C-alpha cells in the first residue's frame, strides 16, 4: 500500500514538473512550492482551486514584453494556492491627498463627484502613466553572467510627493525604467525606490520637475462593496493610448498573489485586464482609486476574472517603507493549521465550542516555535475569535481567512493568541516576522551566489534556478525536498552542485549535475557561505565532498587550487566565486544549535500542503 502511494506521489510530481516546464516558456511565475503541491495533490485531494483541465489555470500578469525570446512574455501563472507560507504588504506625507503632517497612511474618501459616464474625460486619468522597462535577468545556470536583456511596458499612477506606484513584476530585474505621461511624447527616467515582491507593488520616483507640472495625484478610497462598479485604466496591448474598461466587484477575499509567495487580501472583478494593465489603477464611480490591477485568472472553465490589489495592502506597503526606510515584507505566524469542523475531533481536543484551528506544525525559524506546540488549538487572535474553518469575521455578514488578521500586522509586531492546550485555556504572545524560505522564490541582490572548486560549480537552490533548469534535470528527490522541507535556522540553504566544468583535475565527475552537497570533510554544510569558509580554512590533503545517496567526490586540495586559473580562463569566467562570498564568514549561534541535527530533512508532506483541511498561517 505504501509503495503504491509513493508511486502515485512521484508520478503526479513528475507531471507537475512537466506542467512547470510547459508554462515556463510563457514566463509563468506560479512556481511556489504550494502551486506544485496543488498539482501533486490533485489526484488525492481534488484541490478546489486547481481544475484538471489540460491547460490548468493560468494567472496572467499584465505587463507586455517585447523580446525575441518567448520565455520573456510577462505572463503570470498560478495553480491552486500560492504558498504554504500563507500571509506574509509609509505613507508619504502626501499620499493621494496632500497630507504633510501625517506619517501613517490614511484613506481619503473625499468624493470627487465624477459621473460614471464622464469617467473617460476626468482629469485624474492624467495621473496614469505608461511604464517602459528594460530587464536583465541573472542566468541561474551560469550564475557568473546575465541573460540577454528584454523590454516590457506596463502602467503606473501618481500618488503625490514625486512618487508613482506600479507592480513589482513590471520592474523586476530592471536596468532602466522610463515613464511617459498621457498626451506627452517625452519619456522620463524613473528610479525604483522599493519592490514588494510578496504584494507585487513597486514604488517609483521621478526627479524631473517638468514631469510633474500640472500633475494631480490620485485620491484613494476604501474597500468597495460587492457589485460596486469598477473601472480599470492603463496601457494594455492593442494600442498606444490609454485604455478604460468597466466591470463590477465580484468577490473580496484572501487571494493568491502570483508574483510573490503570499496570500493577501484581493479584489476580484470582471472588468477586462490585459498584458500592459499591470500597475494601473482601478477606480470607483466616485473617481477614487480602490486598488492596483495586477493579474487575471485564465482557464478554459472560467472567464472575466481579474484581480486588483486593494488600498489596504497598498497602505501596508507604503507604511512599511516609510517606517523602516525600506520594504520589510508581510509577516507570518509560521504554523501549519488544521480545521476543526469534525465534532469528534473537537471533543478529543477538549474544545467545547465550535471554533479554533489545530496547530499541526510550527516552523523552527518562527517565534511561534518558542511558545506554541503541536496539538495546541488557536481560538483567538488579538481577541478576535477564530472559527473552526479557519475564518474570522469580516465587515458585515462576511467571513475571511484567518491569515487576513496576520497580514494586517508589520514585521516585529506582537500578536496575542488565545489557545487551548490539553483542555486549558491560556494566552500567549508571539512576535510576527516574514517567513524564512529554505528555497527562495526570488534572489535578493539580483545575482545568485556561486563557488567554483576545481571546476565543480556550487550554488544555492532557488525557484528561479528550478524554473530555468526544468524537467528531469533537477531530479525528483531534490525537487520534492525543495517543495516540502522547512528551514531549521535562518540562513540555511540547499547547496547543489549545478554542473562540472570539465578538466583533468575533475576527471570522472564530468557527468554530475544538480545534486545536493551535504558535507565537506565530514562537516555538514549550512549554506553557500559556510561551504566557501570550509574550503578556505581546509588544511587537509583532500577535499572530500559527500552528496545525496552517499555519493562521494574526492579532489586533491593543492591540485584543485592550481587548476583554478586555467579553468576560469578556458570557460571565460571572471572569478571563482561571487562577490558576496569574498566577505568574512560569521558563524551564528543559531546555526550551531542545529548543526548536530539532521540537515534539511524536515519535510511537510504533500498531503499537508494541498489538502483543504490544512492551511498555513
RODO-2510 file (C-alpha; in nm, 4 decimals, decimal comma):
residues 617
     n   res          X          Y          Z
     1     x     0,0000     0,0000     0,0000
     2     x     0,2804     0,2404     0,0965
     3     x     0,4616     0,1578    -0,2266
     4     x     0,1514     0,2310    -0,4313
     5     x     0,1038     0,5646    -0,2584
     6     x     0,4684     0,6549    -0,3124
     7     x     0,4463     0,5629    -0,6795
     8     x     0,1331     0,7725    -0,7142
     9     x     0,3026     1,0677    -0,5458
    10     x     0,6105     1,0585    -0,7669
    11     x     0,4123     1,0046    -1,0862
    12     x     0,1950     1,3046    -1,0064
    13     x     0,5012     1,5051    -0,9050
    14     x     0,6566     1,4219    -1,2413
    15     x     0,3512     1,5560    -1,4169
    16     x     0,3705     1,8713    -1,2095
    17     x     0,7296     1,9249    -1,3178
    18     x     0,6280     1,8856    -1,6813
    19     x     0,3494     2,1380    -1,6248
    20     x     0,6086     2,3845    -1,4930
    21     x     0,8221     2,3364    -1,8000
    22     x     0,5341     2,3736    -2,0377
    23     x     0,4262     2,7068    -1,8972
    24     x     0,7712     2,8458    -1,8164
    25     x     0,8232     2,9365    -2,1830
    26     x     0,5491     3,1943    -2,1308
    27     x     0,7058     3,3353    -1,8138
    28     x     0,4714     3,1943    -1,5561
    29     x     0,5685     3,2768    -1,2018
    30     x     0,3443     3,0395    -1,0107
    31     x     0,6406     2,8285    -0,9131
    32     x     0,5962     2,8247    -0,5374
    33     x     0,6046     2,5022    -0,3525
    34     x     0,2346     2,5308    -0,2883
    35     x     0,1470     2,5645    -0,6568
    36     x     0,3334     2,2440    -0,7303
    37     x     0,1843     2,0881    -0,4200
    38     x    -0,1617     2,1589    -0,5554
    39     x    -0,0749     1,9757    -0,8751
    40     x     0,0818     1,6963    -0,6769
    41     x    -0,2199     1,6516    -0,4553
    42     x    -0,4786     1,6912    -0,7273
    43     x    -0,5266     1,3163    -0,7601
    44     x    -0,5993     1,2688    -0,3905
    45     x    -0,7491     1,5960    -0,2694
    46     x    -0,9037     1,7403    -0,5856
    47     x    -0,7970     2,0904    -0,4803
    48     x    -1,0951     2,3133    -0,5484
    49     x    -0,8734     2,5934    -0,6751
    50     x    -0,6894     2,3667    -0,9141
    51     x    -0,9020     2,2325    -1,2047
    52     x    -0,7905     1,9331    -1,4055
    53     x    -0,8099     2,0893    -1,7499
    54     x    -0,5187     2,0390    -1,9858
    55     x    -0,4010     2,3953    -1,9552
    56     x    -0,4925     2,4066    -1,5837
    57     x    -0,5402     2,7585    -1,4561
    58     x    -0,3175     3,0432    -1,5529
    59     x    -0,2762     3,3728    -1,3802
    60     x    -0,1501     3,6087    -1,6421
    61     x     0,0429     3,9024    -1,5242
    62     x    -0,0068     4,2093    -1,7101
    63     x     0,2941     4,3867    -1,8391
    64     x     0,3596     4,3300    -2,2058
    65     x     0,7165     4,2430    -2,3022
    66     x     0,8948     4,2825    -2,6319
    67     x     1,1588     4,0200    -2,6837
    68     x     1,2952     3,7755    -2,9333
    69     x     1,2781     3,5126    -2,6584
    70     x     0,9345     3,3659    -2,5936
    71     x     1,0334     3,2830    -2,2393
    72     x     1,0189     3,6502    -2,1587
    73     x     0,6475     3,7017    -2,2150
    74     x     0,5273     3,8657    -1,8986
    75     x     0,2567     3,6167    -1,8104
    76     x     0,1996     3,5018    -1,4581
    77     x     0,0631     3,1553    -1,3968
    78     x    -0,0894     3,0325    -1,0797
    79     x    -0,2090     2,6861    -0,9867
    80     x    -0,4015     2,6478    -0,6677
    81     x    -0,2905     2,8425    -0,3641
    82     x     0,0361     3,0217    -0,3923
    83     x     0,2412     2,9301    -0,0982
    84     x     0,2332     2,7124     0,2021
    85     x     0,3562     3,0130     0,3915
    86     x     0,0317     3,1999     0,3717
    87     x     0,0116     3,5615     0,4713
    88     x     0,3384     3,7488     0,4865
    89     x     0,2422     4,4189     0,2430
    90     x     0,4752     5,4991     0,4718
    91     x     0,2531     5,6511     0,3680
    92     x     0,4027     5,9528     0,2252
    93     x     0,3270     6,2827     0,3677
    94     x     0,1351     6,3427     0,0501
    95     x    -0,0315     6,0158    -0,0443
    96     x    -0,3279     6,0954    -0,2651
    97     x    -0,4354     6,3995    -0,0685
    98     x    -0,1643     6,6409     0,0390
    99     x    -0,1173     6,5307     0,3995
   100     x     0,2151     6,6724     0,5068
   101     x     0,1606     6,6209     0,8781
   102     x     0,0714     6,2514     0,8655
   103     x     0,3242     5,9702     0,8580
   104     x     0,0749     5,6859     0,8581
   105     x    -0,1360     5,6173     0,5526
   106     x    -0,4976     5,7190     0,5897
   107     x    -0,7724     5,6564     0,3399
   108     x    -0,9011     5,9809     0,1951
   109     x    -1,2599     5,9154     0,0967
   110     x    -1,3330     6,2637    -0,0284
   111     x    -1,5722     6,2304    -0,3165
   112     x    -1,4719     6,3883    -0,6461
   113     x    -1,8270     6,3926    -0,7837
   114     x    -1,7413     6,2298    -1,1146
   115     x    -2,0314     6,0875    -1,3085
   116     x    -1,9717     5,7344    -1,4411
   117     x    -2,0456     5,8360    -1,7975
   118     x    -1,7862     6,1119    -1,7817
   119     x    -1,5096     5,8990    -1,6314
   120     x    -1,3161     5,8872    -1,9577
   121     x    -1,2962     6,2685    -1,9554
   122     x    -1,1958     6,3011    -1,5889
   123     x    -0,8757     6,4974    -1,5260
   124     x    -0,7417     6,2374    -1,2851
   125     x    -0,6876     5,9961    -1,5756
   126     x    -0,3825     6,2133    -1,6495
   127     x    -0,2268     6,0693    -1,3338
   128     x    -0,1970     5,7300    -1,5078
   129     x     0,1335     5,6900    -1,6934
   130     x     0,2930     5,4308    -1,9186
   131     x     0,5987     5,2433    -1,7918
   132     x     0,8838     5,1308    -2,0179
   133     x     1,1246     4,8889    -1,8519
   134     x     1,4439     4,7220    -1,9688
   135     x     1,5116     4,3975    -1,7814
   136     x     1,8323     4,1962    -1,7468
   137     x     1,7818     3,8734    -1,5561
   138     x     2,0578     3,6651    -1,3994
   139     x     2,1494     3,3370    -1,5628
   140     x     2,0913     3,0974    -1,2747
   141     x     2,2507     2,8032    -1,4555
   142     x     2,5612     3,0132    -1,5289
   143     x     2,5472     3,2383    -1,2221
   144     x     2,8507     3,4492    -1,3134
   145     x     2,6709     3,6111    -1,6063
   146     x     2,3445     3,7785    -1,7083
   147     x     2,0886     3,6820    -1,9689
   148     x     2,0129     3,8908    -2,2744
   149     x     1,8096     4,1995    -2,1931
   150     x     1,4481     4,2450    -2,2960
   151     x     1,1891     4,5201    -2,2654
   152     x     0,8332     4,5467    -2,1402
   153     x     0,5597     4,8037    -2,0928
   154     x     0,3154     4,8442    -1,8093
   155     x     0,1217     5,1111    -1,6226
   156     x     0,1708     5,3269    -1,3132
   157     x    -0,0015     5,6186    -1,1429
   158     x     0,0885     5,9247    -0,9371
   159     x     0,0368     5,9226    -0,5618
   160     x     0,1936     6,2579    -0,4769
   161     x     0,5252     6,3768    -0,3325
   162     x     0,7044     6,2848    -0,6546
   163     x     0,6143     5,9161    -0,6305
   164     x     0,4484     5,6602    -0,8554
   165     x     0,3008     5,3168    -0,7850
   166     x     0,3214     5,0178    -1,0173
   167     x     0,3540     4,6391    -0,9912
   168     x     0,6739     4,4755    -0,8732
   169     x     0,6741     4,2360    -1,1681
   170     x     0,6718     4,5348    -1,4069
   171     x     1,0197     4,6378    -1,2893
   172     x     1,1677     4,3013    -1,1922
   173     x     1,5423     4,2778    -1,2712
   174     x     1,5242     4,6312    -1,4081
   175     x     1,8259     4,8043    -1,5568
   176     x     1,6341     5,1073    -1,6806
   177     x     1,2835     5,2378    -1,6111
   178     x     1,1168     5,5214    -1,8038
   179     x     0,7693     5,6680    -1,7777
   180     x     0,5565     5,8764    -2,0109
   181     x     0,2503     6,0843    -1,9280
   182     x    -0,0739     6,0817    -2,1220
   183     x    -0,0573     6,3153    -2,4198
   184     x     0,3210     6,3675    -2,3877
   185     x     0,5936     6,2456    -2,6228
   186     x     0,8726     6,2765    -2,3663
   187     x     0,9906     5,9807    -2,1607
   188     x     1,1394     6,0460    -1,8167
   189     x     1,3794     5,8264    -1,6230
   190     x     1,2312     5,6773    -1,3075
   191     x     1,4070     5,5299    -1,0058
   192     x     1,2815     5,2203    -0,8242
   193     x     1,2699     5,3039    -0,4530
   194     x     1,1208     4,9775    -0,3254
   195     x     0,9804     4,6484    -0,4519
   196     x     0,7374     4,4388    -0,2522
   197     x     0,7610     4,1003    -0,4181
   198     x     0,5057     3,9335    -0,1909
   199     x     0,2417     4,2031    -0,2503
   200     x     0,3514     4,2759    -0,6115
   201     x     0,3867     4,6517    -0,5557
   202     x     0,6753     4,8803    -0,6513
   203     x     0,7391     5,2436    -0,5601
   204     x     0,8974     5,4718    -0,8208
   205     x     1,0213     5,8295    -0,8155
   206     x     1,0823     6,0779    -1,0964
   207     x     1,3172     6,3685    -1,0252
   208     x     1,2293     6,5790    -1,3302
   209     x     1,0180     6,8787    -1,2292
   210     x     0,8835     6,9034    -1,5839
   211     x     0,7250     6,5611    -1,5493
   212     x     0,5164     6,6790    -1,2529
   213     x     0,3927     7,0070    -1,3996
   214     x     0,0150     7,0231    -1,3649
   215     x     0,0001     6,6746    -1,2153
   216     x    -0,2708     6,5833    -0,9665
   217     x    -0,2139     6,2703    -0,7532
   218     x    -0,4942     6,0186    -0,7193
   219     x    -0,7287     6,0072    -0,4233
   220     x    -0,7552     5,6692    -0,2503
   221     x    -1,0865     5,5240    -0,1462
   222     x    -1,1906     5,2490     0,0922
   223     x    -1,2534     4,8827     0,0207
   224     x    -1,5508     4,8578    -0,2169
   225     x    -1,8649     4,6517    -0,1697
   226     x    -1,9777     4,3584    -0,3805
   227     x    -2,1383     4,4636    -0,7100
   228     x    -1,9859     4,8118    -0,6902
   229     x    -1,8912     4,9436    -1,0333
   230     x    -1,5188     4,9481    -1,1084
   231     x    -1,3145     5,0955    -1,3944
   232     x    -0,9629     4,9781    -1,4825
   233     x    -0,7306     5,2270    -1,6516
   234     x    -0,3928     5,1553    -1,8074
   235     x    -0,1898     5,0949    -2,1197
   236     x    -0,2554     4,7344    -2,2291
   237     x    -0,1549     4,5831    -2,5595
   238     x    -0,3700     4,6609    -2,8605
   239     x    -0,2751     5,0270    -2,8854
   240     x    -0,0519     5,3046    -2,7552
   241     x    -0,3091     5,5317    -2,5892
   242     x    -0,4762     5,4963    -2,2524
   243     x    -0,7403     5,2253    -2,2179
   244     x    -1,0508     5,2167    -1,9967
   245     x    -1,2515     4,9017    -1,9181
   246     x    -1,5507     4,8624    -1,6836
   247     x    -1,6953     4,5927    -1,4642
   248     x    -1,8149     4,5207    -1,1121
   249     x    -1,6633     4,3873    -0,7918
   250     x    -1,7310     4,0141    -0,7920
   251     x    -1,5579     3,8956    -0,4749
   252     x    -1,3312     4,0135    -0,1937
   253     x    -1,1217     3,7541    -0,0132
   254     x    -0,7688     3,6407     0,0652
   255     x    -0,6178     3,5765    -0,2769
   256     x    -0,3072     3,4043    -0,4096
   257     x    -0,0586     3,6580    -0,5447
   258     x     0,1104     3,5001    -0,8457
   259     x     0,4308     3,7038    -0,8401
   260     x     0,5068     3,6587    -0,4737
   261     x     0,4767     3,3739    -0,2303
   262     x     0,1849     3,5051    -0,0321
   263     x    -0,1897     3,5050     0,0165
   264     x    -0,3200     3,8571     0,0753
   265     x    -0,6476     4,0425     0,0511
   266     x    -0,7572     4,0811    -0,3108
   267     x    -1,0492     4,2219    -0,5088
   268     x    -1,1893     4,0074    -0,7873
   269     x    -1,3530     4,1986    -1,0734
   270     x    -1,4982     4,1127    -1,4130
   271     x    -1,3510     4,4126    -1,5975
   272     x    -1,1010     4,3207    -1,8685
   273     x    -0,7371     4,3205    -1,7537
   274     x    -0,4810     4,2541    -2,0246
   275     x    -0,0993     4,2498    -2,0576
   276     x     0,0115     4,6085    -2,0083
   277     x    -0,2583     4,6901    -1,7497
   278     x    -0,0195     4,5882    -1,4707
   279     x     0,0297     4,8699    -1,2238
   280     x    -0,2676     5,0704    -1,3470
   281     x    -0,5343     5,1962    -1,1040
   282     x    -0,8886     5,0709    -1,0613
   283     x    -1,1467     5,3425    -0,9916
   284     x    -1,4836     5,3534    -0,8237
   285     x    -1,7731     5,5531    -0,9682
   286     x    -1,6710     5,8432    -0,7452
   287     x    -1,3313     5,8619    -0,9134
   288     x    -1,1448     5,7210    -0,6123
   289     x    -0,8666     5,4702    -0,6644
   290     x    -0,9693     5,1444    -0,4977
   291     x    -0,6589     4,9453    -0,5914
   292     x    -0,3967     4,8357    -0,8431
   293     x    -0,4655     4,5936    -1,1303
   294     x    -0,2123     4,3109    -1,1265
   295     x    -0,3282     3,9701    -1,2509
   296     x    -0,6025     3,7711    -1,4205
   297     x    -0,7306     3,4177    -1,3886
   298     x    -0,7121     3,2196    -1,7132
   299     x    -0,8864     2,8870    -1,7599
   300     x    -1,0985     2,7044    -2,0115
   301     x    -1,3664     2,6795    -1,7455
   302     x    -1,3928     3,0465    -1,6418
   303     x    -1,3729     3,3896    -1,7984
   304     x    -1,3563     3,7563    -1,6977
   305     x    -1,1790     3,7073    -1,3673
   306     x    -0,9318     3,9831    -1,2911
   307     x    -0,7679     4,0859    -0,9657
   308     x    -0,6933     4,4199    -0,8025
   309     x    -0,4623     4,4861    -0,5065
   310     x    -0,6808     4,6767    -0,2570
   311     x    -0,5752     5,0032    -0,0967
   312     x    -0,5409     4,8276     0,2408
   313     x    -0,2489     4,6250     0,1015
   314     x    -0,1071     4,9327    -0,0726
   315     x    -0,1145     5,1303     0,2539
   316     x     0,0622     4,8455     0,4357
   317     x     0,3398     4,8515     0,1752
   318     x     0,3804     5,2289     0,1953
   319     x     0,3659     5,2467     0,5738
   320     x     0,6260     4,9701     0,5930
   321     x     0,8567     5,1640     0,3615
   322     x     0,8047     5,4904     0,5491
   323     x     0,8609     5,3312     0,8885
   324     x     1,1722     5,1308     0,8053
   325     x     1,3272     5,3196     0,5152
   326     x     1,2963     5,0004     0,3142
   327     x     1,0349     4,7348     0,2496
   328     x     1,0499     4,4505     0,5037
   329     x     0,7529     4,2395     0,3913
   330     x     0,4332     4,0922     0,5329
   331     x     0,4750     3,8826     0,8484
   332     x     0,3820     3,5213     0,9035
   333     x     0,2776     3,3307     1,2140
   334     x     0,4789     3,0297     1,0943
   335     x     0,2358     2,7500     1,1786
   336     x     0,0521     2,4852     0,9793
   337     x    -0,3114     2,4702     1,0856
   338     x    -0,5902     2,2161     1,0533
   339     x    -0,9590     2,2980     1,0523
   340     x    -1,1715     2,1647     1,3372
   341     x    -1,5010     2,1024     1,1602
   342     x    -1,5371     1,7485     1,2935
   343     x    -1,7209     1,7332     1,6317
   344     x    -1,5322     1,4215     1,7419
   345     x    -1,2001     1,5925     1,6752
   346     x    -1,3057     1,8948     1,8813
   347     x    -1,4223     1,6720     2,1647
   348     x    -1,0945     1,4797     2,1640
   349     x    -0,9024     1,8069     2,1902
   350     x    -1,1374     1,9271     2,4695
   351     x    -1,2635     2,2182     2,2624
   352     x    -1,6209     2,2743     2,3776
   353     x    -1,7188     2,5455     2,1293
   354     x    -1,7466     2,5436     1,7517
   355     x    -1,4269     2,7365     1,6998
   356     x    -1,0497     2,7124     1,6772
   357     x    -0,7859     2,5622     1,4485
   358     x    -0,5362     2,2915     1,5358
   359     x    -0,1612     2,3597     1,5269
   360     x    -0,0141     2,0770     1,3203
   361     x     0,3385     2,2052     1,2712
   362     x     0,5442     2,5030     1,3837
   363     x     0,8266     2,6368     1,1713
   364     x     1,1625     2,6171     1,3535
   365     x     1,2591     2,9671     1,2373
   366     x     0,9439     3,1390     1,3644
   367     x     0,8971     3,2974     1,7055
   368     x     0,5879     3,0799     1,7441
   369     x     0,8237     2,7844     1,7865
   370     x     0,9072     2,9322     2,1276
   371     x     0,5507     2,9424     2,2645
   372     x     0,3299     2,7121     2,0558
   373     x     0,3281     2,3337     2,0473
   374     x     0,1851     2,0798     1,8082
   375     x    -0,1620     1,9947     1,9335
   376     x    -0,2441     2,3464     2,0560
   377     x    -0,5752     2,4914     1,9375
   378     x    -0,5768     2,8597     1,8427
   379     x    -0,9179     3,0049     1,9322
   380     x    -0,8459     3,3784     1,9084
   381     x    -0,6047     3,6274     1,7541
   382     x    -0,5854     3,9652     1,9305
   383     x    -0,9230     3,8863     2,0930
   384     x    -1,0875     3,8085     1,7574
   385     x    -1,2417     3,4607     1,7677
   386     x    -1,1193     3,2138     1,5046
   387     x    -1,3824     2,9808     1,3586
   388     x    -1,3431     2,6071     1,3125
   389     x    -1,2913     2,6616     0,9387
   390     x    -1,0017     2,8975     0,9997
   391     x    -1,2033     3,2134     0,9319
   392     x    -1,2722     3,5343     1,1234
   393     x    -1,5488     3,7980     1,0971
   394     x    -1,5054     4,0450     0,8131
   395     x    -1,7275     4,3504     0,7663
   396     x    -2,0984     4,2755     0,7993
   397     x    -2,2246     3,9222     0,7393
   398     x    -1,8920     3,8136     0,5884
   399     x    -1,6032     3,5955     0,6986
   400     x    -1,2473     3,5838     0,5729
   401     x    -0,9429     3,3592     0,6125
   402     x    -0,7591     3,3833     0,9451
   403     x    -0,4438     3,4830     0,7523
   404     x    -0,6037     3,8214     0,6868
   405     x    -0,5534     3,9267     1,0507
   406     x    -0,1863     3,8340     1,0348
   407     x    -0,1403     4,0344     0,7148
   408     x    -0,2584     4,3475     0,8941
   409     x     0,0487     4,3314     1,1173
   410     x     0,4014     4,4530     1,0426
   411     x     0,7301     4,2725     1,0870
   412     x     0,8221     4,2809     1,4549
   413     x     0,4657     4,3331     1,5788
   414     x     0,3396     4,1240     1,8692
   415     x     0,0150     3,9278     1,8483
   416     x    -0,1765     3,7794     2,1409
   417     x    -0,3103     3,4305     2,0768
   418     x    -0,5778     3,2589     2,2787
   419     x    -0,5049     2,8855     2,2803
   420     x    -0,6397     2,5668     2,4341
   421     x    -0,3654     2,3271     2,5449
   422     x    -0,4687     1,9941     2,6950
   423     x    -0,8116     2,1380     2,7735
   424     x    -0,6829     2,4513     2,9477
   425     x    -0,7259     2,7996     2,8030
   426     x    -0,4308     3,0389     2,8088
   427     x    -0,2986     3,3406     2,6266
   428     x     0,0471     3,3671     2,4695
   429     x     0,2285     3,6415     2,2796
   430     x     0,4097     3,5845     1,9528
   431     x     0,6402     3,8135     1,7547
   432     x     0,5460     3,8125     1,3869
   433     x     0,8174     3,8203     1,1214
   434     x     0,8397     3,7430     0,7476
   435     x     0,8720     3,3746     0,6735
   436     x     1,2164     3,2231     0,6181
   437     x     1,2198     3,0192     0,2971
   438     x     1,4590     2,7285     0,2605
   439     x     1,4334     2,7669    -0,1164
   440     x     1,3777     3,1368    -0,2013
   441     x     1,1290     3,2471    -0,4623
   442     x     1,3328     3,5481    -0,5642
   443     x     1,7061     3,6027    -0,5308
   444     x     1,7942     3,9166    -0,3371
   445     x     2,0675     4,1351    -0,4799
   446     x     1,9923     4,0354    -0,8360
   447     x     2,2766     3,7874    -0,8848
   448     x     2,2911     3,4351    -0,7377
   449     x     2,5845     3,3205    -0,5252
   450     x     2,8250     3,0637    -0,6662
   451     x     3,1531     2,8918    -0,5804
   452     x     3,3795     2,7069    -0,8251
   453     x     3,6193     2,4459    -0,6864
   454     x     3,8298     2,2560    -0,9421
   455     x     3,5531     2,3063    -1,1992
   456     x     3,2732     2,1993    -0,9628
   457     x     3,0105     2,4771    -0,9660
   458     x     2,8184     2,5098    -0,6389
   459     x     2,5167     2,7387    -0,5964
   460     x     2,2130     2,7608    -0,3632
   461     x     1,8917     2,6047    -0,4878
   462     x     1,6249     2,8633    -0,5738
   463     x     1,2920     2,8701    -0,7507
   464     x     1,4326     3,0659    -1,0497
   465     x     1,7037     2,8008    -1,0882
   466     x     1,4460     2,5218    -1,0772
   467     x     1,2368     2,7047    -1,3362
   468     x     1,5381     2,7589    -1,5595
   469     x     1,6686     2,4023    -1,5344
   470     x     1,3230     2,2436    -1,5520
   471     x     1,2047     1,8886    -1,6171
   472     x     1,4149     1,5906    -1,5087
   473     x     1,7448     1,7756    -1,4687
   474     x     1,6641     1,8734    -1,1093
   475     x     1,5583     1,5243    -1,0058
   476     x     1,2511     1,4147    -0,8145
   477     x     1,4206     1,3782    -0,4776
   478     x     1,5734     1,7264    -0,4817
   479     x     1,2563     1,8777    -0,6230
   480     x     1,0430     1,7190    -0,3509
   481     x     1,2821     1,8406    -0,0810
   482     x     1,2772     2,1934    -0,2207
   483     x     0,8974     2,1931    -0,2165
   484     x     0,8270     2,0464     0,1250
   485     x     1,1264     2,0945     0,3552
   486     x     1,1356     2,3690     0,6160
   487     x     1,4366     2,5804     0,7088
   488     x     1,5722     2,4811     1,0508
   489     x     1,7546     2,8096     1,1068
   490     x     1,7839     3,1489     0,9437
   491     x     2,0331     3,1391     0,6593
   492     x     2,0024     2,7682     0,5859
   493     x     2,0271     2,6804     0,2157
   494     x     2,0173     2,3725    -0,0021
   495     x     2,3551     2,3922    -0,1769
   496     x     2,3792     2,1965    -0,5007
   497     x     2,6481     2,1051    -0,7496
   498     x     2,4867     2,2557    -1,0576
   499     x     2,7450     2,1340    -1,3113
   500     x     3,1085     2,0316    -1,3600
   501     x     3,3365     2,2304    -1,5920
   502     x     3,5399     1,9502    -1,7449
   503     x     3,9125     1,9489    -1,6621
   504     x     4,1690     1,6809    -1,5938
   505     x     4,1543     1,7604    -1,2214
   506     x     3,7870     1,6518    -1,2041
   507     x     3,8231     1,3508    -1,4341
   508     x     3,5380     1,1047    -1,3812
   509     x     3,2988     1,3598    -1,2312
   510     x     3,2032     1,5430    -1,5523
   511     x     2,8515     1,3996    -1,5744
   512     x     2,7438     1,5188    -1,2300
   513     x     2,4791     1,7927    -1,2127
   514     x     2,2083     1,9241    -0,9804
   515     x     2,2977     1,7160    -0,6768
   516     x     2,2827     1,8398    -0,3199
   517     x     2,6152     1,8503    -0,1375
   518     x     2,5730     1,7583     0,2287
   519     x     2,9203     1,7583     0,3813
   520     x     3,2790     1,8664     0,3207
   521     x     3,5399     1,6601     0,5032
   522     x     3,2705     1,5358     0,7395
   523     x     3,1290     1,8799     0,8301
   524     x     2,7593     1,9408     0,7424
   525     x     2,7181     2,2333     0,5023
   526     x     2,4809     2,5031     0,6266
   527     x     2,4815     2,7355     0,3260
   528     x     2,6995     2,8503     0,0369
   529     x     2,8939     3,0951     0,2576
   530     x     2,9695     2,8164     0,5026
   531     x     3,0929     2,5969     0,2177
   532     x     3,3268     2,8728     0,0999
   533     x     3,4567     2,9092     0,4567
   534     x     3,5216     2,5351     0,4869
   535     x     3,7128     2,5365     0,1592
   536     x     3,9236     2,8374     0,2566
   537     x     4,0097     2,7001     0,6003
   538     x     4,0789     2,3421     0,4883
   539     x     4,4303     2,2112     0,5660
   540     x     4,3673     1,8501     0,4668
   541     x     4,5320     1,6882     0,1683
   542     x     4,1953     1,6159     0,0083
   543     x     3,8581     1,7796    -0,0378
   544     x     3,6016     1,5090     0,0363
   545     x     3,2511     1,6099    -0,0738
   546     x     2,9570     1,3955     0,0348
   547     x     2,6378     1,4132    -0,1740
   548     x     2,2912     1,2619    -0,1536
   549     x     2,2698     0,8830    -0,1676
   550     x     2,6249     0,8517    -0,0258
   551     x     2,7907     0,9677    -0,3482
   552     x     3,1468     1,0850    -0,2751
   553     x     3,3772     1,3184    -0,4693
   554     x     3,7437     1,3444    -0,3679
   555     x     3,9796     1,6127    -0,5009
   556     x     4,3405     1,6802    -0,4116
   557     x     4,3391     2,0211    -0,2454
   558     x     4,6611     2,1618    -0,3953
   559     x     4,5760     2,0335    -0,7436
   560     x     4,2295     2,1881    -0,7155
   561     x     4,3772     2,5262    -0,6233
   562     x     4,6330     2,5101    -0,9050
   563     x     4,3687     2,4302    -1,1674
   564     x     4,1510     2,7291    -1,0843
   565     x     4,3290     2,9820    -1,3077
   566     x     4,3193     2,7619    -1,6192
   567     x     3,9536     2,6600    -1,5693
   568     x     3,8421     3,0206    -1,5325
   569     x     4,0396     3,1188    -1,8421
   570     x     3,9134     2,8273    -2,0550
   571     x     3,5492     2,8982    -1,9731
   572     x     3,5687     3,2784    -1,9700
   573     x     3,4616     3,3126    -1,6061
   574     x     3,5685     3,6328    -1,4271
   575     x     3,6002     3,4907    -1,0752
   576     x     3,5924     3,1599    -0,8921
   577     x     3,3260     3,2917    -0,6546
   578     x     3,0545     3,5565    -0,6395
   579     x     3,1367     3,8883    -0,4738
   580     x     2,9221     3,8174    -0,1654
   581     x     3,1452     3,5193    -0,0792
   582     x     3,4504     3,7441    -0,0563
   583     x     3,3232     3,8853     0,2743
   584     x     3,4406     3,7256     0,6025
   585     x     3,2260     3,4374     0,7219
   586     x     3,0462     3,4793     1,0552
   587     x     2,9121     3,1648     1,2235
   588     x     2,5907     3,2484     1,4096
   589     x     2,4814     3,0850     1,7351
   590     x     2,1540     2,9696     1,5791
   591     x     2,3483     2,7756     1,3172
   592     x     2,5462     2,5874     1,5820
   593     x     2,2343     2,4882     1,7744
   594     x     2,1045     2,2801     1,4851
   595     x     2,4342     2,1643     1,3415
   596     x     2,4031     1,8289     1,5151
   597     x     2,0530     1,7639     1,3813
   598     x     1,9586     1,6098     1,0507
   599     x     2,0010     1,8862     0,7985
   600     x     1,7274     1,9933     0,5607
   601     x     1,5115     1,6903     0,6333
   602     x     1,2001     1,8418     0,7834
   603     x     0,9550     1,7698     0,5045
   604     x     0,5976     1,8810     0,5065
   605     x     0,4044     1,6092     0,3300
   606     x     0,2325     1,6806     0,0009
   607     x    -0,0983     1,5913     0,1655
   608     x    -0,0479     1,8584     0,4304
   609     x     0,0248     2,1255     0,1734
   610     x    -0,2608     2,0630    -0,0655
   611     x    -0,5462     1,9369     0,1494
   612     x    -0,8207     2,1927     0,2070
   613     x    -0,8449     2,0975     0,5727
   614     x    -0,4960     2,2377     0,6344
   615     x    -0,3681     2,5865     0,5828
   616     x    -0,0580     2,7891     0,6550
   617     x    -0,0789     3,0992     0,8671
***
